[in-house]
């Protein structure tokens, strides 16, 4: 059975990831802001034409928009509002990522190993990923990247996938189920950094230093500590996750 509420939640997630307001989406499609609101709240469904237009606006396939049962969805369990910037507390199931990972033994080597992995190598491995959960989005994962005293510091340039069975030369990383703080690169979030725009990686330090202590969270130590999700090839906008546990 089609889950109309889940469909609306998916539309809202795609819109926020693009940093669009409901009114902006409505103008691009040629409908009212009230129509977009009703779709996102699960009150009604867009017709075939508007569904196709939504896919074009969000750069995803119509099949992807309609598939509300493709895998366990993340579940929002709380919201943190800081001067208009919204940070969601979400539960996510175990997630698979595939692409290219590289590791350094200590922090002094970390920038050298990133520079040694050029764009051609990254893209070659990412293009070979099969069974992608969301083909339109690139993901960058940091493992112990800024944490002192850890044995390995790694970074992965990956896609989310539904299968561990990948081509030769493609690395697979399994992120355990966890509680996360999810954030978006909208103007309100950028304003917290005294900027008009920002990229996902710029908000990690703010979350660790201010959001987590103020709301009783600490960093989870069960996988990647920073997950950046980009919805453009230029990696200028998107959203991110920080795995956390309650103190």
Buried (B, 14 or more C-beta within 10 A) or exposed (E): EEEBEBBBBBBBBBBBBBBBEBEBBBBEBEBEBEBBBBBBBBEEBBEEEBBBBBBEBBBBEEEBBBBBEEEEBBEEEEEBEBEEBBBBBBBBEEBBBBBBBBBBEEBEEBEEBBEEBEEEBBBBBBEBBEBBBBEBBBBBBBBBBBEEEBEEBBBBBBBBBEEEEBEEEBBBBEBEEBBBBBBBBBBBBBBBBEEEBBBBBBBBEBBBEEBBEEBEBEBBEEBBBBBBBBBEEEBEBBBBBBBBEEE
